Amino acid sequence: MKRFLVYVIATITGIFLFFGLLFLIGLGSVRSLAKQGEVSVKPNSVIHTSFSTPIGERGLDNPLEDLDLPVGVGASTKMGLDNILTAIEKAKIDDNIKGIYLDMRGMAGGWVQTEDIRNKLQELKESGKFVIAYSDMMSQKAYYLASVANELYLNPSGGVELKGFSSKLMFVKNMLDKLEIEPEIFYVGNYKSATEPLRYTEMSDANREQVKAYLNDFYDTFLENIASARNMPKEEMHNIINELKVQQADDAKQYKVVDDLKYESEVLDIIRNKIGLDQDEKINFITLKKYMKTAKGSKFSKNKIAVVYAEGGIVDGKGSDEQIGSDRYASILRKIRRDDKVKALVLRVNSGGGSALASDVIWDEIEQIKAKGVPVVASMGDVAASGGYYIASNADEIYAEKNTLTGSIGVFGVLADFDNFYNNKLGITFDTVKTTKHSGFPTSPLLTGDLTSEEENIIQNGVNHIYDQFKSRVAAGRNMTMDAVEAVAQGRVWTGKRALEKGLVDKIGNTQDAVESAAAKAELEEYRIVAYPQSKDPVQEFLDKLSGKGEEDAVNAILRSRLGTHFRYFEEIEAFLNGNRYQMRLPFQMEIQ
């Protein structure tokens, strides 16, 4: 019997080893194919793309992306804005590409990302290539991008959403009252609205003022560009939107919001006609994702421009791949500083802020890079506010987009007293023994007991100190007086357009503009771009996830897939509970629709 069991165990072990070996050989083949495989573009081709999958600031090469792997183990479906723009730029001069077909049934990118793609498509159109857009249903964001097309078609049973912009904030004060959870709030800045959902049931007058201001800026840019694209006066387009005149597909055609109503098969015939094909001939479509693989990076040069992508909430410690962890980014910036081949740094920021301590750690590393004589240029994405502005404030030059949300120079701290909740709702009580009168001073946002007035003053003084430090960083970085900074601070959020007027940024432009500026400041004629954080080996990352090393990232991926857009609430709450008591961030409930 014993010998039989030995044979069984040996056989099972052999089977596992055999299939394990096959699996590793398969991964090796995937890795090899990834290195060898190069997408070829047939003559007379058309790029076919949609933007319904999430768009990140940068794309990562992943040979596993086409495999049907479980959520949390497989590759991210994010498209990189950098790769999208590079691919469209290449298509402008690629004789094999005749045009782009936009399937606008979704637009998952942010407003600034959408603006960047739209501008690049405009350049492609001006180069002589065609841009044709089609959809059955279009959101405002999707329509904004689609409006750049030479020809814009809508399904006869479809619709276009044109209603203007609104921003909805969620307030939880009444819920906290019912749960008997008492927030202890400390802040500075009349416009610092991040804590308002905890202490009010509606917006303060100051917050309503700033939200209305930046929404009007958003709407003005939206209105001006779509009116120009549709060749009609702004006032006429505003009237169409304000009166909700586009209710049905026929309305969209009547008011010239689209060119015509057609089914997709008819649109494909139009494309065939443009590239000289008969109606029964197949169009050589290539997806934008595949075409990206043909767009090579900059030529080799010993001179490097480091582009650091800082995307997500700013947190203490290492953080996740979706966050700006102070330890991880400090390490990256130190590596850049020690590399004598790096001649310039571009910091691409897409962050609403977070931990004040983590923001200052990153600011200091950038300051040390500048002290070495390396020029630093910041580029702002959809949002670079509060802590996001803090880490960009000492750059030699700052670029923002018109609709970037930036500024929010302010600080807050939040603690939550759970004493009554535990006692009255759960029947849990606490008792404490102290060696000194402040030995119970909170180190966590969760309290079980009241703060003394002296302790409240200590925390408020800490908030005031960090606010003064924030303003002094901005004053030094922007060459402004403290009074001038105070006039644009107090937690107020500005669009990039207004930030330029207020002196908080230098120019309106995108990441490419920032790279070109950095090259000029470093007096570089030839250079190569090196992106950070450096990409993980996708096969090794896959193996790590299987072995449990990437368990946290895998869990986050599963939660993100299940919670969708609500995942950010979970992530923000987690960062708050685990983070420093002093925060520089935007309210996480803010949505622009």
N, C-alpha and C positions, 0 to 999 in steps of 0.2 A: 504493500500500500504506500509505504514511504517513497519507494522508487517510482511508483506511478505518479505521485504528487510532484516529485522532482521533475519528471518528464513533462507534466502538464505546465508547471511553472516555467520551465525552460522554453517550452513551445510558445506560451503566451508572451514571454519576454522577447523571443525571437521575432514574433509577429510585430510587436510594438517597435522594435529596433528597425525592422525592415521598412515599415511604413514611415517611421521617423526619418530614415535615410532618404526614402523617396521624397518626403516633404522637403527636406533640406536641399536635395538635388533640384527640386522644382523651384524653390526660392532662389537657388543659385542661377538657374536658367532665366528666371524673371529678371534678376539683377544684371545678368549678361545681356539679355535682350534690351533692357533699359539703356545700357551703354551703347549697344550697337544700333538700336532702332532709330531711324530718322524719318520723319514724315515727309513724303514727296508730294508736291502740288502739281496736279495735271494742268495742262494749258486750258484756258477758257473756264476756269473754276470760279465759284461764288462761295463766299463765306456765309454759312448759315448759323445763326446764333440766337440764343435767348439769354436773359440775365435773371432767370428765376431762382438760381441757386445762390447761396450767400457769397458776398464778395468781401474778401479781406484786403488789407493794404498790400500784401505781397503773396505771390504764389510759390508753391513748393513742388519740385519734381518728385513724382511718386510712381514707380512702376507698378504698384498694386492698385492704383486708382480705378482700373477697369474691372477688377475682380469683385465678385459679389460676396463680400465678407460681412460678418455681423457688425452692427453698430457698436462702436467702442473698440473694435479690433481693426476694422478696415480703414481706408484712407479718408481724409477729410474731403468733402465735396466742394469746399470753398474754391472760388476762382480768385486769382490775385489781380488787383487793380494794375500793378506794375506790368504783369504779363499781358493783360488786356490792351493796355495803351501801347506797349511795345509791338504787339502783333498788328494792331491797326496801323501803326506807323510804318511797319514793314510792308503791309498790304498796299500802301500808297504808291510804292515804287516797284511792286512785284507785277511783272507783265502777265503772269499766269492768273492773277486775281482781277476779275472784271468788276466786282462790286460786292456789296454785303446785303444779305437778306435778314432783317430783324424780325424775329418772332416775339412780339411784345405782350405775351400773355402773363407777364410778371416782371417785376423789377425789384430785386432783393437788396440792391446796394443802397448806401446812404445818399443824401441829396448832393453832397460834394462829389462823391464817387460818380454819381449819375452825370453831374456837370462836367467832370473830367472826360468821361467817355463821350458825352455829347460833343464837346469841343473837338475831340480827336476825330470823331465821325465827320464833323464839319470840314476839317482839314482834308480828309479823304475825299469827300464830295467835291471840294474845290480843286482836287488834283485830277478830276475828270472821271473818277470811278462813281458808279451809281450806289445809292443807298435806298432800298425799298423796305418799308415797314408794313406789317400786317398783324392784326389781332382780332379776336372775337370780343374780348373784354379788356379794357385798359384802365388801370388806376391813373391817378394824376401824375405820379412819378414815371410810370411807363409811357404815358402820353408825352410827357416833357422830353423824354429821350427820343421817342418815335417822331416827334415834330420836326426833327432835324432832317428827316429823310426827303429825298427828291419827290418820292411818291408815297403817300400814306393811305392804306386801305383798311376798311373795317368790314367784318362779317355782316351781312344784311340783317342778321338777328342779334347782333352784338351791341355793345354800348361803350361809352367813354365817360369816365368820372371827371367832371369839371365842376368844382364847388368852392375853390379857395382853400385857405389853410386854417387849421385850428390846433390848439395845444391843450390836451387834457391832462390834468394833474390829479393823482389819487391822494385823498386825505384820510388818515387813519385815526385821528384824535378820538372820535366817538367810539371806535372799537377798543382803543386803549382804555378809555373811561369805563366801558362795560366790563373789561377784564381786570380793572383796577390796577393797571400798570401805569406808573407815573414817570414820564420822561423828565430827566434833568437836563436842560438845554442851555448851552453856553455858545454865544456866537458874537461876531462883530461884522458890521456892514449892513446897511439898511436893505440892500438888495440880495443879501445872502439867503436864498430861499430854500436851501436844502432841508432845513429842519421844519419848515412850515407845515408839511403833512402831519407832523407829530403834535403841533401846538395850535393849529387852526383847522377849521372845517372848510375854508375857502381861501383864495389867494389874498394876500395883503395888497394894498393899493400900490406899493412900490413894486412888488412882483408882477402885478397885472400890467403896470406901466412898461416894464422891461420886456415881458413876453409879447405884449402888443407891438412894441418897437421892432423886435427881431422877426416876428411873423410878417409884419408889413414889408420889411426888407426882403424876406423870402418871396413874398407874393409879387413884389415889384420886379424882381429878377425873373421869376417864372413868367409873369405877364409880358414883360418886355421881349423875352426871347421867343415865346411861342407866337406872339403877335407878329414879330418880325419874320419868323419862319413861315407863317401862314399868310404873309403879305397883307395884313390888315392893321388898322389903327389900334393902339392899345385900348382906347376907350371902347371900341366896338367889342374887342375880346373880353374886356372887363364886364361889359353889359351881358354878354353871353353867359359868363360864369356867374355873375351876381344874381341873375334872374333864373338860373338853372334851366336855361333854354334847351340844353342837350339832354333829352330824356330817352329818346329812342335813336336807333341807328340812322333813320331818315333825318332826324334833327341834325346829327353830326354832319351829314352831307349838305343839308340845306344851309347851315351856317358856316360852311367851308372849314369846319374843324378837321375833316378828312377830305381826301380827294375824290373817293368813290367808295361804293359798297360792293364788295366782291367776296366770293368764296375763295378759299386758299388755292384750289385747283386753277382758278382764273388768274390769281396772282402769279402762280408758277408759270403759266403760259406767257404772261407779260415778261417775266425774267427770261424765258426761252427766246422770246422775240428780241430782247435786248442783246443777247449774246449770240444771235444768229442760229438758233437751233429750230428744227421742226417740232411741232407740238407733240410728236410721239417719241422724241429723243430725250434721253436722260440728262439731267443737269448734273454737272460735276460739283456737287456740294462738298465742302469741307467744313467741319465744325470749327468754331473759334478756338475751342480747347485743343483740338489737334493742330490747328495752324500755329498756336502759341509755340509748339515744339520746334517749329522751323525758324522761329525768331531768336537768333543767337544774341548773346550779350556783347559787351564791348570787347574790342580786340585786346590782346595781352599787352600789358605795359607794366613796368616796374612801379610806376606811380599809381597809388590807389586813392580812390575817394570812398570812404566808408559811409554807407547809408544804414543808419540804425532805425529800425521800425519799432516805435513805441506805441503799441496798440492795446487798449483795455484799461481796466482800473489799476491804479498805482497802489501796490501793497508792500508791506514789510516782508522781508525774507525773500525766498526764491520765487514764490508765486507759480502759477500754472502757465501753460503755453498761451493762454488767453489773457494773461495779466502782465503788468509791468512790475516784476518783483525787484526790489531795490538791490538785493544781493546779486541776482543774476545780471542785471543791467550794469551795476557797478563793475562787475567782473569783465563784462564785454567792453566797457569804456576804458578800463585799465589796459586791456589787451590792445585796444586801438592806440592808446597813448604810447605804449611801449614799442609799437611797430613803426619804425622810421620810414617805411615805404608809404604809410598813410599820410597824404599831403593835405587832406581836407575831410571834414565831417559834415554830413547832412543828417539831421535828426528829423525824422518824419513822425509827427505826433498825431494820434487819433485817440484821445483820452479825455474823459470828464474829470480826471483827478482821483484823489483818494487820500492815502496817508500823508500827513504833513512831513513826518520824519523821513519816509521813503523818498518823497519828492526832493527833500533837501540833500539826501545822500547822492541822488542822481545829478542834481544841480552842481554839487561840488566836484564830481568826476568830470563834468563838462568844463567847469572852470579850470581844472588842471590841464585838460587838453588845450584850452585856449592859452594857458600860461606857457605852453611849449611852443607857441607860435603857429599852431594849426588853426586855420580859419574854420568857424562853425556856422553853418546856415541851418535854420529851422524851417520846416515845411509843415503846415497844419492841414489836417484832413477835415472830416465832418465836424469834429469837436476837438479843441485844444484849450480847455478852460480849467480854472482853478489850479489843481496840481499839474494838469496838462500844460497850462500856461507857465507855471512856475519853472518847469524843467526846460522850457524853451526861451525863457526871458533873458538869459545871458548870451544868447547866440549873437554873432556879429551882424546877422541880418535875418529877418523873419518874413516868410511868405505865408499868406493865408489865401483862401478862396473867398469870394464874395459872401457865400453862405456859411462859411465856417462859424461855429459858435465858439467864442473865445473870451478872454478876460476872466470874469468871476473871481476877482482878486479879493478873497475873503477867507475866513476860517470859522469852523464851528467844532463843538465837542458835544457829544450826546451820551448820557448815561441813562439807564432805565431802572427804576426802583420796582422790584418785583415782590416786595414784602407783603403787600395787601393781597396780591394775586395768589401767592403761595399760601397765605394764612386763610383768606376768605373763600378762595375757590378750590384749593386742594387740601386744606387742613394741615399745612406744613408750617411749623414755626422754627425760629432760629434764636440762639442765644450766643453771646460773645464774651470772651475774656480778652482784655487788652493789657499790654505792658506799657504803652504810651497812649496819649489821647488821640493820636492819629494813626495808630498801628493798623486800623481797619480801613485806611484810605484806599479807595478802589484802584485796582490794577486791571479790572475787567469792566466792560460796559454794563454788565449786569450787577445791580445792587440788591442787597437785602437789608434795607435800613436807610434812614435819612442821612443826608450830608449835613454837617454843621455849617453855619454861615461862614466860618473861617475857611473850611474846605471848599465851599462854593467859590469864595474869593480867590483861592489858590488856582482853581481850574480856570476861572474867568481871566485871571492875570496871565495864565499860560496861553489862552486863546489870543489875548491882546498882544502878548510878546511875539507870537508867531505871525500875527497880522502885520505888526511893525516890521518884522524880518522880511516877510513877503514883499511889502512895499519897498523896503530898502534894496532888495534883490532887483526888483523891477526898475527902480530909480537908477541904479548903477548900470544895469544892462541896457536900458533904453535912453540913458543920458537925460533923465528927467529929474525935476525937483520932487521932493516928497509931497509937497502940496499939489503938484500937477498929477502925481500918481493917485493921491487921495481923491482927486476930482473924478477920476475914471474908475476908482476901485469900489469899495463898499459892497463887494460881492456882485456887482452888476455884470450881466452877460451882454456881450456885443457881437454883432455879426462881423465878419472880416471886413466888410465894406466900411462899417462904422469904426472898427478898430484901427483901420488905416488913417481915418480922419483924426482919431484921438492919439495917434502916435504909438499905439501898442504893437503894431506891425509895420513893416517897411514897404511891402509891395503885395499886389494881388498876383498870384501865380500858383503853379503846381509843383510837384516834386522835381520834374525835369527842369523847370526854371531854377529851382534851388540848387540842383546839381551843377547846372551851367554857371551859376553865380559863384558857387564854391570853387569850381575849376578856375574861373577868372581870378578870384581872390588869391588862389594858390599859384597863379601864373602857369597853369598846366595846358599844354596843347594836346598831349596824349595822356590818357589815363584809363584805368579800368575800375568798374564799380564793384565793390565787395559788400554784400548785404549781411546784416546782423539783425537778430540772432541767427547764427549759422544753421543751415538745415540739418535736421537729424537724418541719419541713414534710414530710409523708410523700412527696409527689410529688418534692420536691427530693432527699430521701434516696434514693428509688428511682433517680433520674437519677445521683446520685453513685455508687451501687453499680454501675450500668451502665458508668460512665466509669472506674471503678477507684478513686475517691476513698474509697469505703467498703469497700475490699478487706478490711481486717482484720476488720471487723464481719461481712462476708459470709462469710469463711472460718470465723469462730467460729460463725456460724449453721449452716453446713454440718456442722461438727464436732459441734455440739450435737445436730443432728438424727440424726447417725449414732451418736454415743456415748450419747445419752440421759442417764440419771442419772450415768453415768460421766464425763461432760464436766467435772464439778466437780473430779475428780482432776487432769485435764489442766490446768485453769485454776489450781489451787492450786500445782501443781508449777512452772508457768510463772512465777507470781508469786514463788515462792520463789527461783527461779534468777535472776530479774531484779530482785529487791527488795533492800531494806536488810538488813544482817546481823542487826539486832535486830527481833524480831517479837513481836507481842501478838495471838495468835490461838488458836482452838480447834483440836483435831485434826480434819483434814478427813475422816478415815475414819469419824467418828462417825455411826451410823445408829440411829434409834429405830423399831422395828417392832412 
